[in-house]
Amino acid sequence: MPQLPNIEPIEKRHAELDNEMAQPDFYSDARRAADLSREHQKLGRVLELVNEYKESEQALEDNKAMVADSAEDEELREMAAEEIGPLEEKLETLYNDLLVAMIPPDPTDSRNTIIEIRAGTGGDEAALFAGDLFRMYSRYSEDRGWKTEIMGSNDSEAGGYKEISFLVTGEEVYRFLKLESGVHRVQRVPATEAGGRIHTSAATVAVLPEAEEVDVRIDPQELEISIARASGPGGQGVNTTDSAVQILHKPTGLIVKCADERSQLKNKQKAMKVLRSRLLEQRQREEQEKYAATRKNQVGSGDRSERIRTYNFPQGRISDHRINLTLYNLNEVLEGALDSVIKPLLEADEKAKIDNLMED
């Protein structure tokens, strides 16, 4: 039987949380109380699995000893022998469940998420593909009961988007979408291609956990905010007022633009939300890079310059290069059936984290 991981730190932390949750002012900070309560519940589940594993392990040893004891009643020996197989299977299941439960929680998994899609190499075809990706994520979100809200966009004259950012709100949004960051490549024959040649284009996807003011504090003195008339066809609606907002964050050089609302205030609020999320993602990426330097097992770095997936239209094939996954349901995926891609990625990510856990 495999050796159980060291659970002493978990027992110690669980006891600390027991003590903290018993304090009279524990619920004075509702957000912190909720976070600690979730952590306490997760650690409690780990300890329950450990106890169940040890009890089953003891039962298996007792049954084996009973079978080996020639002085034991024959009927009892037979009953003990019959229980050995199921107990061994139970122990294997409990062990795997325990490893999964011991994976450190990602505090951002429950966050709402901002997705930014930008057309890359490929001109008009890349912009059309960016539109396809936006539609794919929108359909997937709708199927999961999530809501989407466009934060900013720059349409392409040929169709699709040069860039688009949108907010996805719902349960565990970031957990399911965080591995979508990177370069998405498409191979297909453009409608304008008379010779029937396959073209390769690309779009980049960045997945950012929504940040709150307490996560990222921004000094107003570090911002350069400019207002302009929103550009667009027809000069109607949103384009009749000086409502477009551009925010430059001087220390990092990050620029956020928003012109989708008629209200200058609403555009500024949206732009600030995107800026906070970009700054949070940048900070997390820097921390992840330090952590990843000591890790061999990674499904993806979250680097938006990393090519992660190819959508091949002539073959109806979709390939995720991080886990060597190849499927032939391209049309279904583009219609929002993303679970066939996302679930294997989450399983591979989970396995990598377990491998790292066992190395510690």
N, C-alpha and C positions, 0 to 999 in steps of 0.2 A: 504494500500500500504506500502511496506517495506521502512524503512528509508535509505536514501542514505548514503554511507560511507563518512567520512570527506575528502573533496577534496581540502581543503585549502592548504596543503603542495604541492599538484600537481600544483595548480594555481601559487604558489610562485616559484616553480622550473621552470615552463614553462616560467614565466616572466624573470627569471634569464638567461635562455638559449636564450630567444629573445635578451636580451641585449648583451650577449656574442657573439652570431652569427653575430651581427651587427658591431663588432669590425673589423678594417681593417686587422689585422694579424690573423684572425680566422683560415684561411686555411693554415697557415704556418706549422702546424703540421697536415698532411693529415689524419693520423690514428685517432688522437684525434677528429678532425673535423668530421670524419665519425661517430665515436661513439656518439658524442653529437648531431649530426643531427638525428641519429636514435632515440635517447632518446627524442628529441624535437618532432619528428613525432609521437612517441608512446603517449606522454603526450597530444599532440594536439588531437589525436583520443579520448582519455579519455574525454577531455573537450567538444568535439563535441557530444559525447554520453550523457554527463550530460545535455547539453543544449537541446538536442532532447528529453531526458527524461522529463525535466521540462516543455517543451512546450506541450508534450503529456499529462502530468499530469494535466496541466492547462486546456487543451481541454476536458479531462474527467470530471473535476469538473464543467466546464461550461455546458457540456451536461447534467450532472446529475441535475444541478440547473434548466436547461431549462425544463427537464421532470417534475420536482417537482413543477414548476410554473403553476398553474391552469389558470392563465390569459394569458398564452402564446398561440399562434396559434396552433391548434391541429395538423396540418400537420408538423409544425416545431418540435413539441414535439415528433412526431413519428420518424422523421428523426434523432433527437437527441438520441432517445432510440436505434435506429438501430446502431448507431456509438459507443455505450458504450462497447459492447462486443469486437469488433475489437480493440478499444483503450486499453482495459484492457489486451488483448493478446499482443499488441505491447509494453506496459509498462513492462510486464513480460520478454519479449525477450530483450528489451533494458537494463533492470536491470541485467540480466544474462551476456549480452555482456559487460556491464560496469564493472562488477566484474572481468571478465576474462581480460579485458584491463588494469585493475589496478594491476594485478599481477606484482610484480617487475621483470624486465627482468633479465635473467641469461646471463651475458656477455660472457659466454663460449659456449652458445648454437650454435653460428655460427662457432665455431672452427672446424678444422679438428681434427681427433681423432686417438689415438693409442690404439689398443686393444691387450691385452696380455692374452693368454690362456695357462693354465698349467694343465697337467694331475694330478689328485689327487689320492684318494684311488681307488684301482682296478687294478693296474698293467698295463698289455698290453691293457686290455679293456678300461681303463681310457684314455690311449694314443689314441686309436682308436676313442673314443668319442670326444677327443680334436680335432682330425682331422675332425670329423663330424661338430663340432661347427664352425671351421674355414671355412669349405665349406658353411655352412648355412649363415654366415655373409658375405662371399664373394658373394654368389648368391644374397642376399638381397641388397648388395651395387651395384651390377651390375644392378639389376632391377630399382634402384633409380637413376641410372646414375652417381654413385660415382666411384672413382678409388681406387684400393687397391695396396699397395706395401709392400712386406715382409721386415721387419726390422731385423729380426733374428729368427732362428729356431733351434730346436734340435730334429731331427727325431727319432722315435722309430723303432727298428729293426722289430717289429711285424706289423708296419704300424702306420699311424697317427703321433702324435707329443708328445714328453715329454713336450715341451713348444714351443710356437710360438708367435711372436709379429708382428703386421702389422699396417701400416698407412692407414687410410681411408680419402680421400679428396673429398670434394663436399659441397653442400649447406645444412646447418643446420645438419651436421652429428652428432655432439655431442648431440643435442636436441633429436634426435631419438634413440640414442644408449646408453645414459648415465645411463638408468635404467637397463642395462644388467649386471652391476657389481654384482658379488656374486658367490655362488656355484651352479653349474648346475649338477643335479643328473640324471643318466640314469639307467633304469631297463630293462634288456633284456637278452636273452640267447646267450652267446658268441658262436662263430663258433667252438671253441675248446671244448665246453661243451657237452660231449657225453650223459649225463643223462638228458639233456633238462631242467636243473635248471636255474631259473632266477637269475642273478647276479646284484648287485647294485654297480655302480662305480660313480665317480664324477670328474669334472674338474672345475677349478676356472677361472673366467673371470674378468679382470680389464679393465675398460674403462677410458682412460686418455685424457683430452683435450690437444691438441698439444700446447706446450708452446713455446713462442718466447723469445729471449734474454732479451727483456725488462721486461718480466714477472718474470723471475728467473735469477738473476745474480750469476754466479758461479766463485769463486776465483780459478784460475788455481793451486794455491798452495794447495788447498783442494782435488786435484785429484791425484790418483795414476793410471797411464796408463801403461798397459803391452801389449806386442805384442807377438803373438805365431803363429805357423803354423796351418792353419785351418785344422781340422780333418774331415775325410769323406772317403767314398769308392773310390777306383780306383786311388787315387793320381793324379787326373787330374784337369785341370781348376783352380777352386778356391783354390784347395788344394796344389798347387805347390809353393806357395809363403807364406812368413811370413806376412799374411795380417789380421789375426784375431786380434781383439782389445777387451780388457777388461778394463773397467773404474771403479775404486772404488771411491766413494764419501765419504771421510773420516768422515765428521761430522755426516752423517746419516747411514753409513755402506751400502748404496745402491750400488749394483754391476750390471753393464750392460755389456753384451757381444754382439759382432756383428762379424759375419764371412761370411756373405752372398755375399759380393762383393769381386772381385779380388784385388781391390785397398784398401790399408791400409787407405788412406785418406778418402775414401767413407765410409768405415766401422766406422772410428772414427766419422765422421759427423753424421751417423745414430745413433751411440751409444750416442752421446751428445744430439741428439734430443729426444731420449727415456729418458735419464736421466733428462733433463729439464722437460719433461712432468710428470715424476714420482714425481719430487720435487714439481711441481705445484699442482699435485693431492694430495700430502701429506699435503701441506699447506691448501688447500681447505677443505680437510677432517677434519683437526683439527678445522677450523673455523666452519664447519658444525656441528661438535659434540657439540661445545659450544652453537650454535644456537638451535640445536635440543633438548638440555636439557630442554628448556622451551616450547617445542612443543609436543602436544599429537598426532597430525595427521601427519603421514609420510608414504609414499608408500614404501620407502626403504632408508636405511642409506648410501648406496653405499659401505658398508663394504663387502669386497670380501670373508669374512668368513661366511656371512649370506647365508643360503640356500634359494634360491629364486625360483627355478623351477625344476620340475621333468618331464623327458621324459620317458614314459612307453610304450615300444614297443609291448608287448603282447596285450595291450588294444588299441593301437594306440592313446594314450591319452597324452596330455601335460597339466600340471597344474602349474599355477603361484601362489605360496603360499602367496604372499603379498596382493593380492586382491581377493583371493579365486576364481580364474578364471580356469575353466576346459574346454578344447576343445578336440575334437576327430579328429583333422586334423594333426597328428604328421608328417606324410610323407610330406605333403605340406609345413609345417613349416621348416622342415629340408632341403627342396629344396629352401628355401629362402622366403617363404610367411609369413614373420614375422609380417606384419602389423596387423594380427588378434590378436597378442599378444601385440605388442607395443602400438597400439592405445588405447586399454582399460587402459593400464598402464599410458599413458600420460593423459588420461581423469581423472583417479583417482588421479594422482599427481596434476593436475590442481584444482580439487575439494578440496584436502587437503590444497593447498595454499590459496584458497578462504576462507576456514574455518579459517585459521590462520589470514588472512587479516581482517575478521570480528571480530576476538578476540582483535585485536589491538585497 
